[in-house]
Amino acid sequence: MRIIKQLRKEAGMKQSELAKILNVGQSTVSGWENGTFEPDRKTLRKIANLFNVSTDYLIGNTNIKNPLTSEDISGLTEKQIKILEMMDNLPEQDQDDLIQQAEYRIWLKQQKESGQ
């Protein structure tokens, strides 16, 4: 589960620090990170909570770190939710391009509304 290594490094954490938090040995964390073995379900949940990601993300079932909850989307329309879901399936550069296009369209709309 190389994703654990990535998340640990993003958090600026050493293997020994993660091991202490999870009450396991450093060799256990090393084994997870190099794919020798995997954490049990209880430990997966602890790791997910620690790094604020879903267990599905940890085990590779999704590339969405933390899916939207009903609280997160309560004020969004179906179209807005669909856009968010589709964006997450695009490479980062394509996401950036779409954001830039949307910003440009918003700017154009504002220019028309202000009479310029």
DSSP file (Angstrom, degrees, kcal/mol; ACC not computed):
  #  RESIDUE AA STRUCTURE BP1 BP2  ACC     N-H-->O    O-->H-N    N-H-->O    O-->H-N    TCO  KAPPA ALPHA  PHI   PSI    X-CA   Y-CA   Z-CA
    1    1 A M    >>        0   0    0      0, 0.0     3,-1.7     0, 0.0     4,-0.7   0.000 360.0 360.0 360.0  76.5    0.0    0.0    0.0
    2    2 A R  H 3>  +     0   0    0      1,-0.3     4,-2.1     2,-0.2     5,-0.1   0.716 360.0  75.4 -62.5 -19.3    2.3    2.6   -1.3
    3    3 A I  H 3> S+     0   0    0     55,-0.3     4,-2.8     1,-0.2    -1,-0.3   0.841  88.8  58.8 -62.7 -31.9   -0.4    5.2   -0.7
    4    4 A I  H <> S+     0   0    0     -3,-1.7     4,-2.7     2,-0.2    -1,-0.2   0.920 105.4  48.9 -63.0 -42.3    0.3    5.0    3.0
    5    5 A K  H  X S+     0   0    0     -4,-0.7     4,-2.7     2,-0.2     5,-0.2   0.929 111.4  49.4 -61.6 -45.0    3.8    6.1    2.3
    6    6 A Q  H  X S+     0   0    0     -4,-2.1     4,-2.6     2,-0.2    -2,-0.2   0.935 113.7  45.1 -60.4 -47.2    2.6    9.0    0.1
    7    7 A L  H  X S+     0   0    0     -4,-2.8     4,-1.7     2,-0.2    -1,-0.2   0.900 112.9  51.3 -64.2 -40.9    0.2   10.2    2.8
    8    8 A R  H  <>S+     0   0    0     -4,-2.7     5,-2.5    -5,-0.2    -1,-0.2   0.928 112.3  45.8 -61.8 -45.3    2.7    9.8    5.5
    9    9 A K  H ><5S+     0   0    0     -4,-2.7     3,-1.6     1,-0.2    -2,-0.2   0.898 108.9  55.1 -66.5 -40.2    5.3   11.8    3.6
   10   10 A E  H 3<5S+     0   0    0     -4,-2.6    -1,-0.2     1,-0.3    -2,-0.2   0.847 108.6  50.1 -59.2 -32.7    2.7   14.5    2.7
   11   11 A A  T 3<5S-     0   0    0     -4,-1.7    -1,-0.3    -5,-0.2    -2,-0.2   0.475 115.4-119.6 -83.9  -2.1    2.0   14.8    6.4
   12   12 A G  T < 5 +     0   0    0     -3,-1.6     2,-0.4     1,-0.2    -3,-0.2   0.865  64.8 146.2  67.7  36.1    5.8   15.2    7.1
   13   13 A M      < -     0   0    0     -5,-2.5    -1,-0.2    -6,-0.1     2,-0.2  -0.839  44.3-135.4-112.2 142.0    5.7   12.1    9.2
   14   14 A K     >  -     0   0    0     -2,-0.4     4,-2.2    -3,-0.1     3,-0.2  -0.536  28.8-112.0 -86.4 158.8    8.4    9.4    9.7
   15   15 A Q  H  > S+     0   0    0      1,-0.2     4,-2.8     2,-0.2     5,-0.2   0.901 119.5  54.6 -56.0 -41.0    7.6    5.7    9.7
   16   16 A S  H  > S+     0   0    0      1,-0.2     4,-2.0     2,-0.2    -1,-0.2   0.861 107.0  50.4 -64.0 -35.3    8.4    5.6   13.4
   17   17 A E  H  > S+     0   0    0     -3,-0.2     4,-2.2     2,-0.2    -1,-0.2   0.923 112.2  46.1 -68.4 -44.5    5.9    8.4   14.2
   18   18 A L  H  X S+     0   0    0     -4,-2.2     4,-2.3     1,-0.2    -2,-0.2   0.912 111.4  53.2 -63.3 -41.9    3.1    6.7   12.3
   19   19 A A  H  X>S+     0   0    0     -4,-2.8     5,-2.6    -5,-0.2     4,-0.7   0.904 108.9  49.2 -59.7 -42.3    4.0    3.4   14.0
   20   20 A K  H ><5S+     0   0    0     -4,-2.0     3,-0.7     3,-0.2    -1,-0.2   0.922 110.6  49.8 -64.4 -44.5    3.7    5.0   17.4
   21   21 A I  H 3<5S+     0   0    0     -4,-2.2    -1,-0.2     1,-0.2    -2,-0.2   0.890 117.5  40.5 -60.4 -40.0    0.4    6.7   16.6
   22   22 A L  H 3<5S-     0   0    0     -4,-2.3    -1,-0.2    -5,-0.2    -2,-0.2   0.459 110.0-122.4 -90.5  -1.5   -1.0    3.3   15.4
   23   23 A N  T <<5S+     0   0    0     -4,-0.7     2,-0.3    -3,-0.7    -3,-0.2   0.913  72.8 114.9  60.1  45.1    0.6    1.3   18.2
   24   24 A V  S   <S-     0   0    0     -5,-2.6    -1,-0.2    -6,-0.1     2,-0.1  -0.836  70.7 -88.2-131.4 172.1    2.5   -0.9   15.8
   25   25 A G    >>  -     0   0    0     -2,-0.3     4,-1.6     1,-0.1     3,-0.6  -0.452  31.0-118.9 -80.2 156.6    6.2   -1.5   15.0
   26   26 A Q  H 3> S+     0   0    0      1,-0.2     4,-2.5     2,-0.2     5,-0.2   0.857 116.0  59.5 -61.7 -34.2    8.1    0.5   12.4
   27   27 A S  H 3> S+     0   0    0      1,-0.2     4,-2.2     2,-0.2    -1,-0.2   0.824 101.6  54.9 -64.9 -29.4    8.7   -2.7   10.5
   28   28 A T  H <> S+     0   0    0     -3,-0.6     4,-2.1     2,-0.2    -1,-0.2   0.940 108.5  46.7 -66.8 -46.9    4.9   -3.1   10.2
   29   29 A V  H  X S+     0   0    0     -4,-1.6     4,-2.5     1,-0.2    -2,-0.2   0.916 112.1  51.8 -60.0 -43.1    4.6    0.3    8.7
   30   30 A S  H  X S+     0   0    0     -4,-2.5     4,-2.1     1,-0.2     6,-0.2   0.901 107.8  52.1 -60.0 -41.9    7.5   -0.5    6.3
   31   31 A G  H  <>S+     0   0    0     -4,-2.2     5,-1.7     2,-0.2     6,-1.2   0.880 110.0  48.5 -63.2 -39.2    5.8   -3.8    5.3
   32   32 A W  H ><5S+     0   0    0     -4,-2.1     3,-0.9     1,-0.2    -2,-0.2   0.939 112.2  49.3 -62.9 -46.5    2.6   -1.9    4.5
   33   33 A E  H 3<5S+     0   0    0     -4,-2.5    -2,-0.2     1,-0.3    -1,-0.2   0.819 114.0  43.1 -68.5 -31.5    4.4    0.7    2.4
   34   34 A N  T 3<5S-     0   0    0     -4,-2.1    -1,-0.3    -5,-0.2    -2,-0.2   0.422 113.9-113.3 -95.9   3.6    6.4   -1.8    0.4
   35   35 A G  T < 5S+     0   0    0     -3,-0.9    -3,-0.2    -4,-0.5    -4,-0.1   0.595  78.2 127.6  82.4  11.3    3.5   -4.1   -0.2
   36   36 A T  S   <S-     0   0    0     -5,-1.7     2,-0.3    -6,-0.2    -4,-0.2   0.905  84.4 -13.5 -66.1 -40.9    4.7   -7.1    1.9
   37   37 A F        -     0   0    0     -6,-1.2    -2,-0.3    -9,-0.2    -1,-0.2  -0.950  69.6-119.5-153.3 172.1    1.5   -7.2    3.8
   38   38 A E        -     0   0    0     -2,-0.3    -6,-0.1    -3,-0.1     2,-0.0  -0.843  28.1-104.8-120.4 152.3   -1.6   -5.0    4.5
   39   39 A P        -     0   0    0      0, 0.0    -1,-0.0     0, 0.0     2,-0.0  -0.357  41.3-107.2 -68.9 154.1   -3.2   -3.5    7.6
   40   40 A D     >  -     0   0    0      1,-0.1     4,-2.6    -2,-0.0     5,-0.2  -0.241  38.0 -95.7 -73.6 172.4   -6.3   -5.1    9.1
   41   41 A R  H  > S+     0   0    0      1,-0.2     4,-2.1     2,-0.2     5,-0.2   0.882 123.8  51.6 -60.4 -41.6   -9.7   -3.4    8.7
   42   42 A K  H  > S+     0   0    0      1,-0.2     4,-1.7     2,-0.2    -1,-0.2   0.918 113.0  45.2 -62.6 -43.3   -9.5   -1.7   12.1
   43   43 A T  H  > S+     0   0    0      2,-0.2     4,-2.8     1,-0.2    -2,-0.2   0.871 108.3  57.6 -69.2 -36.7   -6.1   -0.3   11.4
   44   44 A L  H  X S+     0   0    0     -4,-2.6     4,-2.8     1,-0.2    -1,-0.2   0.920 106.7  49.2 -57.4 -43.1   -7.2    0.8    7.9
   45   45 A R  H  X S+     0   0    0     -4,-2.1     4,-2.5     2,-0.2    -1,-0.2   0.900 110.6  50.3 -64.3 -39.6  -10.0    2.8    9.5
   46   46 A K  H  X S+     0   0    0     -4,-1.7     4,-2.5     2,-0.2    -2,-0.2   0.927 112.4  46.7 -63.0 -43.9   -7.5    4.4   11.9
   47   47 A I  H  X S+     0   0    0     -4,-2.8     4,-2.4     2,-0.2    -2,-0.2   0.921 112.0  50.9 -64.4 -43.9   -5.1    5.3    9.0
   48   48 A A  H  X>S+     0   0    0     -4,-2.8     5,-2.3    -5,-0.2     4,-0.7   0.924 112.9  45.7 -59.8 -45.3   -8.0    6.7    7.0
   49   49 A N  H ><5S+     0   0    0     -4,-2.5     3,-0.6     3,-0.2    -1,-0.2   0.906 111.2  53.2 -64.4 -41.7   -9.2    8.9    9.9
   50   50 A L  H 3<5S+     0   0    0     -4,-2.5    -2,-0.2     1,-0.2    -1,-0.2   0.908 119.4  32.7 -60.5 -44.0   -5.6   10.0   10.6
   51   51 A F  H 3<5S-     0   0    0     -4,-2.4    -1,-0.2    -5,-0.1    -2,-0.2   0.345 108.5-120.3 -98.4   6.2   -5.0   11.2    7.0
   52   52 A N  T <<5S+     0   0    0     -4,-0.7     2,-0.3    -3,-0.6    -3,-0.2   0.920  71.4 121.7  55.4  50.0   -8.6   12.3    6.4
   53   53 A V      < -     0   0    0     -5,-2.3    13,-0.3    -6,-0.2    -1,-0.2  -0.859  65.5 -99.4-130.5 167.8   -9.1    9.9    3.5
   54   54 A S     >  -     0   0    0     11,-3.4     4,-1.7    10,-0.3     5,-0.1  -0.530  24.9-123.4 -84.7 157.1  -11.6    7.1    2.8
   55   55 A T  H  > S+     0   0    0      1,-0.2     4,-2.1     2,-0.2     6,-0.2   0.852 114.5  60.4 -65.9 -33.2  -10.7    3.4    3.3
   56   56 A D  H  >>S+     0   0    0      1,-0.2     5,-2.4     2,-0.2     6,-0.9   0.888 103.6  50.4 -59.8 -38.1  -11.6    2.9   -0.4
   57   57 A Y  H >45S+     0   0    0      8,-0.3     3,-0.9     4,-0.2    -1,-0.2   0.919 108.5  52.5 -64.9 -43.3   -8.9    5.4   -1.3
   58   58 A L  H 3<5S+     0   0    0     -4,-1.7   -55,-0.3     1,-0.2    -2,-0.2   0.887 112.9  42.7 -61.0 -40.0   -6.4    3.6    0.8
   59   59 A I  H 3<5S-     0   0    0     -4,-2.1    -1,-0.2    -5,-0.1    -2,-0.2   0.441 117.7-109.0 -91.9   2.2   -7.0    0.2   -0.8
   60   60 A G  T <<5S+     0   0    0     -3,-0.9    -3,-0.2    -4,-0.5    -4,-0.1   0.641  81.2 124.9  87.9  14.5   -7.2    1.6   -4.3
   61   61 A N  S   <S+     0   0    0     -5,-2.4     2,-0.3    -6,-0.2    -4,-0.2   0.692  81.4  14.2 -78.2 -17.6  -10.9    1.3   -5.0
   62   62 A T        -     0   0    0     -6,-0.9    -2,-0.2    -8,-0.1    -1,-0.1  -0.984  57.6-140.7-150.9 156.3  -11.1    5.0   -5.9
   63   63 A N  S    S+     0   0    0     -2,-0.3     2,-0.7    -3,-0.1     3,-0.1   0.293  76.6 104.5 -99.7   8.3   -8.9    7.9   -6.6
   64   64 A I        -     0   0    0      1,-0.2   -10,-0.3    25,-0.0    -7,-0.2  -0.812  60.7-157.1 -90.4 114.5  -11.1   10.2   -4.6
   65   65 A K  S    S+     0   0    0     -2,-0.7   -11,-3.4     1,-0.3    -8,-0.3   0.930  81.4   2.7 -58.9 -48.4   -9.3   10.9   -1.3
   66   66 A N  S    S-     0   0    0    -13,-0.3    -1,-0.3    -3,-0.1     3,-0.1  -0.830  81.8-138.0-144.6 100.7  -12.4   11.7    0.7
   67   67 A P        -     0   0    0      0, 0.0     2,-0.1     0, 0.0     0, 0.0  -0.142  34.5 -91.0 -60.4 154.4  -15.8   11.5   -1.1
   68   68 A L        -     0   0    0      1,-0.1     2,-0.2     4,-0.1     0, 0.0  -0.362  40.2-143.3 -63.5 140.1  -18.3   14.2   -0.5
   69   69 A T     >  -     0   0    0     -3,-0.1     4,-1.7     1,-0.1     5,-0.2  -0.550  29.5-102.3 -96.4 169.6  -20.7   13.6    2.3
   70   70 A S  H  > S+     0   0    0      1,-0.2     4,-0.6     2,-0.2    -1,-0.1   0.838 124.9  55.3 -61.8 -30.9  -24.4   14.5    2.3
   71   71 A E  H >4 S+     0   0    0      1,-0.2     3,-0.6     2,-0.2     4,-0.3   0.901 106.3  51.2 -65.6 -40.1  -23.5   17.5    4.5
   72   72 A D  H 34 S+     0   0    0      1,-0.2     3,-0.3    -3,-0.1    -2,-0.2   0.847 118.9  35.2 -65.0 -34.7  -20.9   18.7    1.9
   73   73 A I  H >< S+     0   0    0     -4,-1.7     3,-1.9     1,-0.2    -1,-0.2   0.348  81.3 108.9-105.1   6.0  -23.4   18.5   -1.0
   74   74 A S  T << S+     0   0    0     -4,-0.6    -1,-0.2    -3,-0.6    -2,-0.1   0.798  87.1  39.9 -57.4 -30.4  -26.6   19.6    0.7
   75   75 A G  T 3  S+     0   0    0     -3,-0.3    -1,-0.3    -4,-0.3     2,-0.3   0.383  97.5  99.7 -99.6   5.2  -26.6   23.0   -1.1
   76   76 A L    <   -     0   0    0     -3,-1.9     2,-0.1     1,-0.1    -3,-0.0  -0.634  67.9-126.7 -95.4 149.7  -25.4   21.8   -4.5
   77   77 A T     >  -     0   0    0     -2,-0.3     4,-2.2     1,-0.1     5,-0.2  -0.386  31.8-104.8 -81.2 168.2  -27.5   21.0   -7.6
   78   78 A E  H  > S+     0   0    0      1,-0.2     4,-2.4     2,-0.2     5,-0.2   0.883 122.9  53.1 -60.5 -38.6  -27.4   17.7   -9.4
   79   79 A K  H  > S+     0   0    0      2,-0.2     4,-2.4     1,-0.2    -1,-0.2   0.907 108.2  49.8 -63.9 -41.7  -25.4   19.4  -12.2
   80   80 A Q  H  > S+     0   0    0      2,-0.2     4,-2.1     1,-0.2    -2,-0.2   0.904 111.4  48.6 -64.6 -40.8  -22.8   20.8   -9.7
   81   81 A I  H  X S+     0   0    0     -4,-2.2     4,-2.4     2,-0.2    -2,-0.2   0.919 110.8  50.9 -64.1 -43.4  -22.4   17.3   -8.1
   82   82 A K  H  X S+     0   0    0     -4,-2.4     4,-2.5     1,-0.2     5,-0.2   0.902 108.5  52.2 -61.8 -41.4  -22.0   15.7  -11.5
   83   83 A I  H  X S+     0   0    0     -4,-2.4     4,-2.7     1,-0.2    -1,-0.2   0.927 109.8  48.9 -60.8 -45.3  -19.3   18.3  -12.4
   84   84 A L  H  X S+     0   0    0     -4,-2.1     4,-1.6     1,-0.2    -2,-0.2   0.915 112.2  48.1 -61.1 -43.5  -17.4   17.6   -9.2
   85   85 A E  H  X S+     0   0    0     -4,-2.4     4,-0.5     1,-0.2    -1,-0.2   0.904 114.1  46.1 -64.7 -41.3  -17.5   13.8   -9.8
   86   86 A M  H >< S+     0   0    0     -4,-2.5     3,-1.3     1,-0.2     4,-0.3   0.907 108.0  56.8 -68.8 -40.9  -16.4   14.2  -13.4
   87   87 A M  H >< S+     0   0    0     -4,-2.7     3,-1.6     1,-0.3    -1,-0.2   0.877 100.3  58.5 -58.0 -38.4  -13.6   16.5  -12.5
   88   88 A D  H 3< S+     0   0    0     -4,-1.6    -1,-0.3     1,-0.3    -2,-0.2   0.725 101.6  55.9 -67.3 -19.3  -12.1   14.0  -10.1
   89   89 A N  T << S+     0   0    0     -3,-1.3    -1,-0.3    -4,-0.5    -2,-0.2   0.461  94.4  86.6 -90.6  -1.1  -11.7   11.5  -13.0
   90   90 A L  S <  S-     0   0    0     -3,-1.6     5,-0.0    -4,-0.3    -3,-0.0  -0.683  88.7 -99.3 -97.8 151.6   -9.7   13.9  -15.1
   91   91 A P     >  -     0   0    0      0, 0.0     4,-2.1     0, 0.0     3,-0.3  -0.300  40.6-107.7 -60.8 154.9   -5.9   14.4  -15.0
   92   92 A E  H  > S+     0   0    0      1,-0.2     4,-2.5     2,-0.2     5,-0.2   0.858 118.5  54.5 -56.8 -39.7   -4.8   17.4  -13.0
   93   93 A Q  H  > S+     0   0    0      1,-0.2     4,-2.4     2,-0.2    -1,-0.2   0.906 108.3  49.1 -63.8 -40.3   -3.8   19.4  -16.1
   94   94 A D  H  > S+     0   0    0     -3,-0.3     4,-2.4     2,-0.2    -1,-0.2   0.886 110.0  52.2 -65.3 -37.4   -7.3   18.9  -17.7
   95   95 A Q  H  X S+     0   0    0     -4,-2.1     4,-2.3     2,-0.2    -2,-0.2   0.935 109.9  48.7 -61.8 -45.4   -8.9   20.0  -14.4
   96   96 A D  H  X S+     0   0    0     -4,-2.5     4,-2.4     1,-0.2    -2,-0.2   0.904 110.4  51.4 -61.1 -41.6   -6.7   23.1  -14.5
   97   97 A D  H  X S+     0   0    0     -4,-2.4     4,-2.4     1,-0.2    -1,-0.2   0.916 110.5  48.2 -62.3 -43.4   -7.7   23.8  -18.1
   98   98 A L  H  X S+     0   0    0     -4,-2.4     4,-2.5     2,-0.2    -1,-0.2   0.890 110.5  51.1 -65.7 -39.0  -11.4   23.5  -17.3
   99   99 A I  H  X S+     0   0    0     -4,-2.3     4,-2.7     2,-0.2    -1,-0.2   0.927 110.5  49.5 -61.8 -44.3  -11.1   25.8  -14.3
  100  100 A Q  H  X S+     0   0    0     -4,-2.4     4,-2.1     1,-0.2    -2,-0.2   0.908 111.1  49.4 -62.5 -41.8   -9.4   28.4  -16.5
  101  101 A Q  H  X S+     0   0    0     -4,-2.4     4,-2.4     2,-0.2    -1,-0.2   0.912 111.3  49.1 -63.1 -42.5  -12.1   28.1  -19.1
  102  102 A A  H  X S+     0   0    0     -4,-2.5     4,-2.3     1,-0.2    -2,-0.2   0.915 110.1  51.1 -64.4 -43.0  -14.9   28.5  -16.5
  103  103 A E  H  X S+     0   0    0     -4,-2.7     4,-2.3     1,-0.2    -1,-0.2   0.900 110.3  50.0 -61.0 -39.9  -13.1   31.5  -15.0
  104  104 A Y  H  X S+     0   0    0     -4,-2.1     4,-2.7     2,-0.2    -2,-0.2   0.921 110.0  49.7 -65.0 -44.1  -12.9   33.1  -18.5
  105  105 A R  H  X S+     0   0    0     -4,-2.4     4,-2.3     1,-0.2    -1,-0.2   0.880 111.0  49.9 -63.5 -37.5  -16.6   32.4  -19.2
  106  106 A I  H  X S+     0   0    0     -4,-2.3     4,-2.4     2,-0.2    -1,-0.2   0.917 110.7  50.0 -65.2 -43.2  -17.5   34.0  -15.9
  107  107 A W  H  X S+     0   0    0     -4,-2.3     4,-2.2     2,-0.2    -2,-0.2   0.922 110.5  49.7 -61.3 -44.6  -15.3   37.0  -16.7
  108  108 A L  H  X S+     0   0    0     -4,-2.7     4,-2.4     1,-0.2    -2,-0.2   0.924 110.1  50.8 -59.6 -45.0  -17.0   37.4  -20.1
  109  109 A K  H  X S+     0   0    0     -4,-2.3     4,-2.3     1,-0.2    -1,-0.2   0.913 110.2  49.4 -59.4 -43.6  -20.5   37.2  -18.5
  110  110 A Q  H  X S+     0   0    0     -4,-2.4     4,-1.7     1,-0.2    -1,-0.2   0.871 109.3  52.8 -65.2 -36.4  -19.5   39.9  -16.0
  111  111 A Q  H  <>S+     0   0    0     -4,-2.2     5,-2.3     2,-0.2     4,-0.4   0.915 110.7  46.8 -64.8 -42.5  -18.2   42.1  -18.9
  112  112 A K  H ><5S+     0   0    0     -4,-2.4     3,-1.0     1,-0.2    -2,-0.2   0.899 111.8  50.9 -65.4 -40.8  -21.5   41.8  -20.8
  113  113 A E  H 3<5S+     0   0    0     -4,-2.3    -1,-0.2     1,-0.2    -2,-0.2   0.828 109.6  49.9 -67.8 -31.0  -23.5   42.5  -17.7
  114  114 A S  T 3<5S-     0   0    0     -4,-1.7    -1,-0.2    -5,-0.2    -2,-0.2   0.479 116.0-115.1 -87.9  -0.6  -21.5   45.7  -16.9
  115  115 A G  T < 5       0   0    0     -3,-1.0    -3,-0.2    -4,-0.4    -2,-0.1   0.670 360.0 360.0  81.2  17.2  -21.9   46.9  -20.5
  116  116 A Q      <       0   0    0     -5,-2.3    -4,-0.2    -6,-0.2    -5,-0.1   0.447 360.0 360.0 -96.5 360.0  -18.3   46.7  -21.5
